Amino acid sequence: MAVDGSRVEAPRTRGNQRGLGRAGREKTGPQCWVATLAHLPSGVALGSWWSIIPMAVLALLLIRRTALEDRFLHEHLHGYPDYACRVHFRLIPRVW
């Protein structure tokens, strides 16, 4: 709406013909998944205990990926084994 109450039309562009969401964000692609995953912890805060299941799966995937990455770095990066001996924790300080 314009200041005088008249309606203002947005120009037709490829972006708004594709179906952009609010504030110009796309509804498809990796951005959609990242935004969805970022909101999982708020499900528990709002009382949806079902959101714990995908959060647990994501935590397990993160731990698995970290272990694979650590193994890869040990095998392929010169000097990493010495660094790993000095720095004992991968994700959480004083825990793991």
BELMO-V260575 format. One line per field, one symbol per residue. psi: psi as a letter, one per 20 degrees, with the letter a starting at -180 (. if undefined). A space follows every 50 residues. Layout:
psi: ???
This chain:
psi: prhjiqpppqqorhgihilqaqkjqqirahhghggghhighhgghjjnih ihghggghgghggggggghggghhhiopihhgghhhohpggopjg.
